């Protein structure tokens, strides 16, 4: 099979601009071009793109994906680091939700720092 950039993006559930960005970062190799100058992607490029999208979806930084190489394998330590960042983000979101609940409950201004409601 051979696909255009647009077709490849549709198959992978992403955008043409994302594919171009991955080319610029060196995460996705430039494919051969057809006689008309259009890029012609094959199954290996689709598989690589799907692997990149999977890692991005897990929260892996693009720089780490480039370091992982073509096979996309990350060390267990790298995955633990991503997991720790996700835990910290979840904790931040839980705090934010708690603050929003307090604002809605108490009718305080949203820009009032927590603990200063009585002063504001």
VEXDREN-2710 file (C-alpha; in Angstrom, 1 decimal):
% VEXDREN-2710
k/r/px/py/pz
1/UNK/0.0/0.0/0.0
2/UNK/1.1/3.6/-0.6
3/UNK/-0.5/6.6/1.1
4/UNK/-0.2/10.4/0.7
5/UNK/0.6/12.5/3.8
6/UNK/-3.1/13.3/4.2
7/UNK/-4.1/9.7/3.9
8/UNK/-1.4/8.6/6.4
9/UNK/-2.6/11.3/8.9
10/UNK/-6.2/10.0/8.6
11/UNK/-5.1/6.4/9.1
12/UNK/-3.2/7.3/12.2
13/UNK/-5.8/9.7/13.6
14/UNK/-3.5/12.8/13.5
15/UNK/-2.8/15.8/11.2
16/UNK/-0.6/16.5/8.3
17/UNK/1.1/19.2/10.4
18/UNK/1.9/16.7/13.1
19/UNK/3.5/14.4/10.5
20/UNK/5.6/17.3/9.2
21/UNK/6.6/18.2/12.7
22/UNK/7.8/14.6/13.3
23/UNK/9.8/14.8/10.0
24/UNK/11.5/18.0/11.3
25/UNK/12.3/16.4/14.6
26/UNK/13.7/13.3/12.9
27/UNK/11.2/11.0/14.5
28/UNK/9.7/9.9/11.1
29/UNK/11.9/9.5/8.0
30/UNK/11.0/11.3/4.8
31/UNK/9.5/8.7/2.4
32/UNK/10.2/8.3/-1.3
33/UNK/8.4/10.7/-3.6
34/UNK/6.2/9.7/-6.5
35/UNK/6.9/10.9/-10.0
36/UNK/4.6/13.9/-9.3
37/UNK/6.6/14.9/-6.3
38/UNK/4.2/13.8/-3.6
39/UNK/5.4/11.8/-0.7
40/UNK/4.5/8.1/-0.8
41/UNK/4.2/6.4/2.6
42/UNK/4.2/2.7/3.2
43/UNK/3.4/0.3/6.0
44/UNK/6.7/0.9/7.8
45/UNK/6.0/4.6/8.1
46/UNK/2.4/4.0/9.3
47/UNK/3.7/1.6/11.9
48/UNK/6.3/4.1/13.1
49/UNK/3.8/6.9/13.2
50/UNK/1.4/4.7/15.2
51/UNK/4.2/3.9/17.7
52/UNK/5.1/7.6/18.1
53/UNK/1.4/8.5/18.6
54/UNK/1.1/5.7/21.3
55/UNK/4.1/7.0/23.2
56/UNK/2.9/10.6/23.0
57/UNK/-0.5/9.4/24.2
58/UNK/1.2/7.9/27.2
59/UNK/2.9/11.2/28.0
60/UNK/6.4/10.4/26.7
61/UNK/8.2/13.6/25.6
62/UNK/9.0/13.8/21.9
63/UNK/12.7/14.2/22.8
64/UNK/12.7/10.8/24.6
65/UNK/11.0/9.2/21.6
66/UNK/13.8/10.3/19.4
67/UNK/16.3/8.9/21.9
68/UNK/14.5/5.6/21.9
69/UNK/15.3/5.0/18.3
70/UNK/13.3/3.4/15.5
71/UNK/12.0/0.5/17.6
72/UNK/10.5/3.0/20.1
73/UNK/11.6/0.9/23.1
74/UNK/12.0/2.9/26.3
75/UNK/13.8/1.8/29.4
76/UNK/11.7/0.9/32.5
77/UNK/13.4/3.9/34.2
78/UNK/12.1/6.3/31.5
79/UNK/8.6/4.9/31.9
80/UNK/8.9/5.3/35.7
81/UNK/9.8/9.0/35.1
82/UNK/6.8/9.5/32.9
83/UNK/4.6/7.8/35.5
84/UNK/6.0/10.1/38.3
85/UNK/5.2/13.2/36.2
86/UNK/1.7/11.9/35.6
87/UNK/1.2/11.3/39.3
88/UNK/2.3/14.9/40.0
89/UNK/0.0/16.2/37.4
90/UNK/-2.9/14.2/38.8
91/UNK/-2.2/15.6/42.3
92/UNK/-2.2/19.1/40.9
93/UNK/-5.5/18.6/39.1
94/UNK/-7.1/17.1/42.3
95/UNK/-5.9/20.3/44.2
96/UNK/-7.3/22.5/41.5
97/UNK/-10.7/20.7/41.6
98/UNK/-10.8/21.0/45.3
99/UNK/-10.1/24.8/45.1
100/UNK/-12.8/25.2/42.4
101/UNK/-15.3/23.3/44.6
102/UNK/-14.5/25.6/47.5
103/UNK/-14.9/28.7/45.3
104/UNK/-18.3/27.4/44.0
105/UNK/-19.4/26.5/47.5
106/UNK/-18.3/29.7/49.3
107/UNK/-19.0/32.1/46.4
108/UNK/-15.4/33.5/46.6
109/UNK/-13.8/35.2/43.7
110/UNK/-11.9/32.8/41.5
111/UNK/-8.7/34.9/41.7
112/UNK/-8.6/34.9/45.5
113/UNK/-5.7/32.7/46.8
114/UNK/-6.7/29.7/48.9
115/UNK/-6.9/30.7/52.6
116/UNK/-7.5/34.4/51.9
117/UNK/-11.2/34.2/51.2
118/UNK/-12.1/36.1/54.5
119/UNK/-9.7/38.9/53.7
120/UNK/-10.8/39.3/50.1
END
